[in-house]
């Protein structure tokens, strides 16, 4: 029997495997007929067997293995594309953590405490200035009391009608009042001197306290301004950060989902090719069993062929992949807007009177008494 010519290509692609396998199967059927008819392997049959074996071992098997390796590489590349997004997710998470850290320290608790303490101190100093000013004012009121008594005495003398009464009568009436008020005048003069000193001391304290009030007030407002500046920065970041990082995370997540879909589509296609490849490998190895049998015994023995076929293994063509890494959860910036502290309004203290109020004028009787006697009462001496 004459065999048809078989062209053996040097290489084939995965999609070309089915064609040479079909051609070999057809040639093999022809060989079987020839062997059965002659009862032996002739030199011509043997030559064709060798050619077919070379085609199986040198062309078809390498093509199947190459296709298997290519699909494994393709699947790994698709999986790698998913894994390669992990650094991008990490970058977003690191940025969120960095921002979170900045937010956690943006509000300076120590500065806030110092500002509150300074505000309290300013209020205390300003209250002290108010009290000192009131004390000085009260001292002025005490000094004014002496004027009242002087005024009463002067009014008594002035009200004496010099036209209807003799001057001596007016003088005696005034002198009687002098005797009556003498002790009071001496006592009030002492009060006056004490009040004057007290006023000077209180005025000095009031001036110092007022200076301390405004100095501390300025310090408090400076600290409040620094603190409020950190609050404004904190609140601006707190407001913008969630949307900013949600956009960044979503962008990476979209690419992740696309990469996962590409991996899934590719592996689904590969799974179909794996089944075809297993079938091709089984057919190829079955043919190889028959060809190798011819070469060994020169006889067609079905039992041997079936035994050989039983040893065909296609599990190595199975392709398995590591689990697809899931996307990490979206990072969250945890922050709450903080209210600013109001500036301290430093109220001016009660105006402090001059340190040396005018000395009360001596009452008119002092002048009259000194005119008539040449010397006035003891309480007139300072004047």
C-alpha positions as CSV (number, residue, x, y, z in Angstrom):
1,X,0.0,0.0,0.0
2,X,1.3,3.4,-0.9
3,X,1.2,6.0,1.9
4,X,0.3,9.7,1.2
5,X,3.0,12.3,1.5
6,X,3.2,13.9,5.0
7,X,4.8,17.3,5.3
8,X,6.3,17.9,8.7
9,X,6.5,21.7,9.6
10,X,9.4,22.9,11.7
11,X,7.1,24.6,14.2
12,X,3.4,25.2,14.7
13,X,1.2,27.4,16.9
14,X,-1.3,26.3,19.4
15,X,-4.2,26.9,17.0
16,X,-2.4,24.7,14.4
17,X,-2.1,21.6,16.6
18,X,-5.4,20.1,15.6
19,X,-4.5,20.0,11.9
20,X,-1.2,17.9,12.1
21,X,-2.9,15.7,14.7
22,X,-5.7,15.0,12.2
23,X,-3.2,14.4,9.5
24,X,-1.2,11.9,11.7
25,X,-4.4,10.1,12.7
26,X,-5.3,9.7,9.0
27,X,-1.7,8.5,8.2
28,X,-1.8,6.2,11.2
29,X,-5.1,4.6,10.0
30,X,-3.4,3.9,6.7
31,X,-0.4,2.3,8.5
32,X,-2.7,0.1,10.6
33,X,-4.3,-1.2,7.4
34,X,-0.9,-1.9,5.9
35,X,0.4,-3.6,9.0
36,X,-2.7,-5.8,9.4
37,X,-2.6,-6.8,5.8
38,X,1.1,-7.7,5.7
39,X,1.2,-8.9,9.4
40,X,4.5,-7.1,9.9
41,X,6.1,-3.7,9.8
42,X,7.8,-3.2,6.4
43,X,10.8,-0.9,5.9
44,X,8.4,1.7,4.3
45,X,6.0,1.5,7.2
46,X,8.9,1.8,9.7
47,X,10.2,4.9,7.9
48,X,6.8,6.5,8.1
49,X,6.5,5.6,11.8
50,X,9.7,7.4,12.5
51,X,8.6,10.4,10.6
52,X,5.4,10.5,12.5
53,X,7.2,10.1,15.9
54,X,9.5,13.0,15.0
55,X,6.5,15.1,14.2
56,X,4.8,14.2,17.5
57,X,8.0,14.7,19.7
58,X,9.6,17.6,17.8
59,X,6.7,19.7,16.7
60,X,3.3,18.8,18.3
61,X,4.4,18.2,21.9
62,X,6.6,21.3,22.0
63,X,3.7,23.4,20.5
64,X,1.3,22.1,23.2
65,X,3.9,22.8,26.0
66,X,4.6,26.2,24.6
67,X,0.9,27.1,24.4
68,X,0.6,25.8,28.0
69,X,3.5,28.0,29.2
70,X,2.2,31.0,27.3
71,X,-1.2,30.7,28.9
72,X,0.4,30.3,32.3
73,X,2.5,33.4,31.7
74,X,-0.5,35.4,30.4
75,X,-2.5,34.5,33.5
76,X,0.3,35.4,35.8
77,X,0.7,38.8,34.0
78,X,-3.0,39.5,34.5
79,X,-2.7,38.5,38.2
80,X,0.5,40.7,38.5
81,X,-1.5,43.6,37.1
82,X,-3.8,43.3,40.1
83,X,-1.0,42.9,42.6
84,X,0.9,45.8,41.2
85,X,-1.9,48.1,42.4
86,X,-1.2,47.3,46.1
87,X,1.5,50.1,46.3
88,X,-1.1,52.5,44.9
89,X,-3.6,51.5,47.6
90,X,-0.8,51.8,50.2
91,X,0.2,55.2,48.9
92,X,-3.4,56.5,49.5
93,X,-3.5,54.8,52.9
94,X,-0.1,56.3,53.9
95,X,-1.3,59.8,52.8
96,X,-4.5,59.4,54.9
97,X,-2.4,58.3,57.9
98,X,-0.1,61.2,57.4
99,X,-3.0,63.6,57.2
100,X,-4.6,61.9,60.2
101,X,-1.4,62.4,62.2
102,X,-1.2,66.1,61.2
103,X,-4.8,66.6,62.2
104,X,-4.2,64.9,65.6
105,X,-1.4,67.3,66.4
106,X,-2.8,70.4,64.6
107,X,-4.8,71.4,67.6
108,X,-2.2,72.3,70.1
109,X,-3.7,71.3,73.4
110,X,-0.8,72.9,75.3
111,X,-1.3,76.2,73.4
112,X,-5.0,76.1,74.1
113,X,-4.3,75.5,77.8
114,X,-1.8,78.4,77.9
115,X,-4.3,80.7,76.1
116,X,-7.1,79.8,78.6
117,X,-4.8,80.4,81.5
118,X,-3.6,83.7,80.1
119,X,-7.2,84.8,79.6
120,X,-8.0,83.9,83.2
121,X,-4.9,85.9,84.4
122,X,-5.9,88.9,82.2
123,X,-9.4,88.9,83.8
124,X,-7.9,88.7,87.2
125,X,-5.5,91.6,86.5
126,X,-8.2,93.7,85.0
127,X,-10.5,93.1,88.0
128,X,-7.6,94.1,90.3
129,X,-7.2,97.3,88.3
130,X,-11.0,98.0,88.7
131,X,-10.8,97.5,92.4
132,X,-7.7,99.6,92.8
133,X,-9.4,102.4,90.9
134,X,-12.5,102.2,93.1
135,X,-10.4,102.3,96.2
136,X,-8.7,105.5,95.0
137,X,-12.0,107.0,94.2
138,X,-13.3,106.1,97.6
139,X,-10.3,107.9,99.1
140,X,-11.2,111.0,97.2
141,X,-14.7,110.8,98.7
142,X,-13.2,110.5,102.2
143,X,-11.1,113.7,101.6
144,X,-14.2,115.5,100.3
145,X,-15.8,114.9,103.7
146,X,-13.5,117.5,105.3
147,X,-14.6,120.0,102.7
148,X,-18.2,119.4,103.8
149,X,-17.4,120.4,107.4
150,X,-15.4,123.4,106.2
151,X,-18.3,124.4,104.1
152,X,-20.7,124.2,107.0
153,X,-18.5,126.5,109.1
154,X,-18.0,129.0,106.3
155,X,-21.7,129.0,105.6
156,X,-22.5,129.8,109.2
157,X,-20.1,132.8,109.2
158,X,-21.3,134.1,105.8
159,X,-24.9,133.8,106.8
160,X,-24.3,136.1,109.7
161,X,-25.9,139.3,108.8
162,X,-23.2,141.9,109.3
163,X,-25.5,144.7,108.4
164,X,-28.1,144.0,111.1
165,X,-25.7,142.5,113.7
166,X,-22.4,143.8,115.0
167,X,-19.3,142.1,113.7
168,X,-18.5,141.1,117.3
169,X,-21.8,139.2,117.4
170,X,-21.0,137.4,114.2
171,X,-17.5,136.7,115.5
172,X,-18.8,135.3,118.8
173,X,-21.3,133.1,116.9
174,X,-18.6,131.8,114.6
175,X,-16.2,131.3,117.5
176,X,-18.9,129.2,119.2
177,X,-19.1,127.0,116.2
178,X,-15.3,126.8,116.2
179,X,-15.4,125.5,119.7
180,X,-18.2,123.1,118.8
181,X,-16.5,121.7,115.6
182,X,-12.9,121.9,116.8
183,X,-12.6,118.3,117.7
184,X,-14.4,117.2,114.5
185,X,-12.1,119.4,112.4
186,X,-8.9,118.0,114.0
187,X,-10.2,114.4,113.6
188,X,-11.3,115.0,110.0
189,X,-7.9,116.6,109.2
190,X,-6.3,113.4,110.4
191,X,-8.7,111.4,108.2
192,X,-7.9,113.7,105.3
193,X,-4.2,113.1,105.6
194,X,-4.7,109.3,105.9
195,X,-7.1,109.3,103.0
196,X,-4.6,111.3,100.9
197,X,-1.8,108.8,101.5
198,X,-4.2,105.9,100.9
199,X,-5.3,107.5,97.7
200,X,-1.8,107.9,96.4
201,X,-1.0,104.3,97.2
202,X,-4.3,103.1,95.6
203,X,-3.6,105.3,92.6
204,X,-0.2,103.7,92.1
205,X,-1.6,100.2,92.5
206,X,-4.4,101.1,90.0
207,X,-2.0,102.4,87.4
208,X,0.2,99.3,87.8
209,X,-2.8,96.9,87.7
210,X,-4.1,98.6,84.6
211,X,-0.8,98.2,82.9
212,X,-0.7,94.5,83.9
213,X,-4.3,94.1,82.7
214,X,-3.6,95.3,79.2
215,X,-0.2,93.5,79.0
216,X,-1.8,90.2,80.0
217,X,-4.7,90.9,77.7
218,X,-2.4,91.4,74.7
219,X,-0.5,88.2,75.6
220,X,-3.8,86.3,75.9
221,X,-5.0,87.5,72.5
222,X,-1.6,86.6,70.9
223,X,-1.9,83.1,72.2
224,X,-5.6,82.9,71.2
225,X,-4.6,84.1,67.7
226,X,-1.9,81.3,67.4
227,X,-4.4,78.7,68.7
228,X,-7.2,79.9,66.4
229,X,-4.8,79.8,63.4
230,X,-4.1,76.1,64.1
231,X,-7.9,75.6,64.4
232,X,-8.5,77.2,61.0
233,X,-5.8,75.0,59.4
234,X,-7.2,71.9,61.1
235,X,-10.8,72.7,60.0
236,X,-9.8,73.3,56.4
237,X,-7.9,70.0,56.2
238,X,-10.7,68.3,58.0
239,X,-13.2,69.6,55.5
240,X,-11.2,68.8,52.3
241,X,-9.5,65.5,53.3
242,X,-12.4,63.1,53.0
243,X,-13.3,64.1,49.5
244,X,-9.7,64.3,48.4
245,X,-8.7,60.8,49.6
246,X,-12.1,59.3,48.5
247,X,-11.3,60.4,45.0
248,X,-7.8,59.0,45.1
249,X,-9.0,55.7,46.5
250,X,-11.8,55.4,44.0
251,X,-9.4,56.0,41.1
252,X,-7.2,53.1,42.3
253,X,-10.2,50.9,43.0
254,X,-11.5,51.4,39.4
255,X,-8.1,50.3,38.0
256,X,-8.1,47.4,40.5
257,X,-11.6,46.2,39.3
258,X,-10.6,46.6,35.7
259,X,-7.5,44.5,36.3
260,X,-9.5,41.8,38.2
261,X,-12.0,41.7,35.3
262,X,-9.2,41.3,32.8
263,X,-7.7,38.5,34.9
264,X,-11.1,36.7,35.2
265,X,-11.8,37.0,31.4
266,X,-8.3,35.8,30.5
267,X,-8.4,32.8,32.9
268,X,-11.9,31.9,31.7
269,X,-10.6,31.8,28.1
270,X,-7.5,29.9,29.3
271,X,-9.7,27.3,31.1
272,X,-11.4,26.5,27.7
273,X,-8.1,26.2,26.0
274,X,-6.8,23.9,28.8
275,X,-9.6,21.5,28.1
276,X,-8.8,21.6,24.3
277,X,-5.2,21.1,25.1
278,X,-5.8,18.1,27.4
279,X,-7.8,16.5,24.5
280,X,-5.0,17.3,22.1
281,X,-2.4,15.9,24.5
282,X,-4.4,12.7,25.0
283,X,-4.8,12.3,21.2
284,X,-1.1,13.0,20.7
285,X,0.0,10.6,23.4
286,X,-2.4,7.9,22.1
287,X,-0.8,8.2,18.7
288,X,2.6,8.1,20.3
289,X,1.8,4.9,22.1
290,X,0.8,3.3,18.8
291,X,3.9,4.6,17.0
292,X,6.2,3.5,19.8
293,X,4.5,0.1,19.9
294,X,5.1,-0.4,16.2
295,X,8.8,0.5,16.7
296,X,9.2,-2.0,19.5
297,X,7.3,-5.1,18.4
298,X,6.5,-4.5,14.8
299,X,3.1,-5.9,15.6
300,X,-0.2,-4.2,16.3
301,X,-1.1,-5.4,19.8
302,X,-4.3,-3.8,21.2
303,X,-3.6,-4.7,24.9
304,X,-0.2,-3.0,24.8
305,X,-1.7,0.0,23.2
306,X,-4.4,0.2,25.8
307,X,-1.9,-0.2,28.7
308,X,0.1,2.6,27.2
309,X,-2.9,4.8,26.9
310,X,-3.8,4.2,30.6
311,X,-0.6,5.9,31.6
312,X,-1.4,9.1,29.8
313,X,-1.5,12.1,32.3
314,X,-2.9,15.5,31.5
315,X,-3.0,16.9,35.0
316,X,0.2,18.8,34.4
317,X,-1.8,20.9,31.9
318,X,-4.0,22.2,34.7
319,X,-3.4,25.8,35.5
320,X,-4.1,27.2,39.0
321,X,-3.7,30.7,40.2
322,X,-3.1,32.3,43.5
323,X,-6.2,34.1,45.0
324,X,-6.8,37.5,43.6
325,X,-6.0,40.0,46.4
326,X,-9.1,41.9,47.4
327,X,-8.9,45.7,47.5
328,X,-8.3,47.1,51.0
329,X,-11.1,49.0,52.6
330,X,-11.4,52.7,51.8
331,X,-9.3,54.7,54.4
332,X,-11.2,57.2,56.5
333,X,-9.9,60.5,57.8
334,X,-11.4,60.8,61.3
335,X,-11.8,64.4,62.4
336,X,-14.3,66.9,63.7
337,X,-14.2,70.6,63.2
338,X,-13.2,72.6,66.2
339,X,-14.6,76.0,67.1
340,X,-12.2,78.9,67.5
341,X,-11.9,80.7,70.8
342,X,-13.2,84.3,71.0
343,X,-10.7,87.1,71.3
344,X,-10.4,88.7,74.7
345,X,-12.0,92.2,74.9
346,X,-10.0,94.2,77.5
347,X,-12.4,96.7,79.2
348,X,-10.8,99.9,80.4
349,X,-10.8,100.3,84.2
350,X,-12.5,103.1,86.1
351,X,-10.5,106.3,85.5
352,X,-8.1,106.9,88.3
353,X,-8.1,110.4,89.8
354,X,-5.0,112.5,89.9
355,X,-2.6,111.4,92.5
356,X,-2.7,114.8,94.3
357,X,-6.2,116.1,94.5
358,X,-6.5,119.8,95.4
359,X,-6.2,120.7,99.1
360,X,-9.5,122.0,100.6
361,X,-9.5,125.7,101.0
362,X,-9.4,126.9,104.6
363,X,-12.9,128.0,105.8
364,X,-13.6,131.7,106.0
365,X,-13.6,131.7,109.8
366,X,-9.9,130.9,109.8
367,X,-9.3,134.2,108.1
368,X,-11.6,136.0,110.4
369,X,-10.1,134.5,113.5
370,X,-6.6,135.1,112.4
371,X,-7.6,138.7,111.5
372,X,-9.0,139.4,115.0
373,X,-6.6,137.3,117.2
374,X,-3.5,137.0,115.0
375,X,-3.6,133.2,115.2
376,X,-6.2,130.7,114.2
377,X,-7.3,127.4,115.7
378,X,-5.0,124.4,115.5
379,X,-6.9,123.0,112.6
380,X,-6.4,126.1,110.6
381,X,-2.6,125.9,110.8
382,X,-2.0,123.7,107.7
383,X,-3.8,126.3,105.6
